[in-house]
Amino acid sequence: VSVAGANASTRSHLPVSQLPGRPGIIDLGPGTVPRRALPGRELVDALAIALDESPVDAVGYGANQGPGPLLSWLAGWLPTLYDGAPTTAEILVTAGATSGLDRICTALTRPGDVALCQSPTYHLAAGHLQSRGLRLVPVADDGRGPTGEVLEAALARRPPSSQQPHCIYYLVPVHSNPTGVTVGIDRWECLVRRAREREVTLVCDDVYVPIDFRGVDAPRMPLDTVRDPLIVRLGSFSKIVAPGLRVGWLVADRALVQQLASDGLTQSGGGPSHTAAMIVHALCQSTGWEARLRWLVRRFAEQRDALTDALADALPPGLTYDRPQGGFFIWLRALDDTDLAAALPVAERHGVSYVPGTAFVLGDQAAGRRSARIAFSGHEPDTLREAARRLGDALQRARVIA
Ligand SMILES: Cc1ncc(COP(=O)(O)O)c(C=O)c1O
């Protein structure tokens, strides 16, 4: 049997990817990896290696917890990102962080339950929690992340009808989406203490942990799951390899990992994204992996520099932002009552786009309107400089109109 290229009659005009691009607009909305940083040839080679080693293992149903070689590789690699070392029994391979969150919802929540959610938060995760039937109670940041006190206050605000003994708390504690903020270690430890007392499971979305511009001496988050069953850490290859592969992992208490690895979904379908996980494993254990990751992180840091430097020149007074130490995003804030949601159509007429803060701030719409998330991850430095120029012009103009 041979497989030839598709002929014209079988080609479809339906979309292939979620973000096809918008002509004439530099889109600083989505947190994507730039085209030239996506591995192409490397993935072809990795697939060939996986198939060469054992075709049956590469394309059969995958082990429930994820392929053993990838679990072992992750157990060896995660200590380079965290303070602590998980055993393979505490790791589950997932179909990305989103799927990890979904599995946690299945295991730990029921429709109608309350879920605490950091605010501002990764809007699509909040949407996902809501689509699982959960009622969100925001835990507001003070600009440096959440605290034990606000967690306590959020617990007190739970509707009286919610009798559930446990609840989950979704947060992005490191290089947050959308704010770029990382919770300091002292603050983190207070938060964990409070969560433990109140039996709250911290579901930490750590997809930006590997994208850290602070260098090797940067403080690393403790990998508490080994000693604390109330913490789950979600990771992903979406931001460091390619999102279409749908491969990620979670680290959690071994009993929870066992529960997830033996649920009905896994019993029937095997570990998710198995062949893609085998490809990722072949890529990760290749000699070029560490160098490739360092190159990628350096690249993102250069993009961060290009955009933050250009914004410093281009933005009108009254707008501020911090220089993020990792991740993909800059969180722009108006010091006055400039409405960045109303300014979006003006920006798009100037050929640049972003996501207004209203998408990420739960509840307080006024605060949301005075903020915006702009992603530096998806474009080359020259394009980012041009985007900053357009944004500066647009926001100047939007203010004149207001
Ligand atoms: C905080 C956060 N979590 C999860 C995701 C999606 O990750 P995945 O592709 O692994 O599902 C993103 C992507 O933007 C994100 O920013």
The ligand as an ORCA input file, in Angstrom:
! r2SCAN-3c Opt
* xyz 0 1
  C      -1.840     28.983     31.472
  C      -2.105     28.079     30.314
  N      -2.503     26.831     30.541
  C      -2.756     25.968     29.543
  C      -2.619     26.349     28.231
  C      -2.927     25.356     27.160
  O      -2.024     24.282     27.310
  P      -2.184     22.919     26.512
  O      -1.975     23.209     25.070
  O      -1.123     22.051     27.089
  O      -3.543     22.373     26.790
  C      -2.209     27.644     27.932
  C      -2.100     28.096     26.535
  O      -2.212     29.255     26.239
  C      -1.949     28.527     29.001
  O      -1.538     29.782     28.789
*
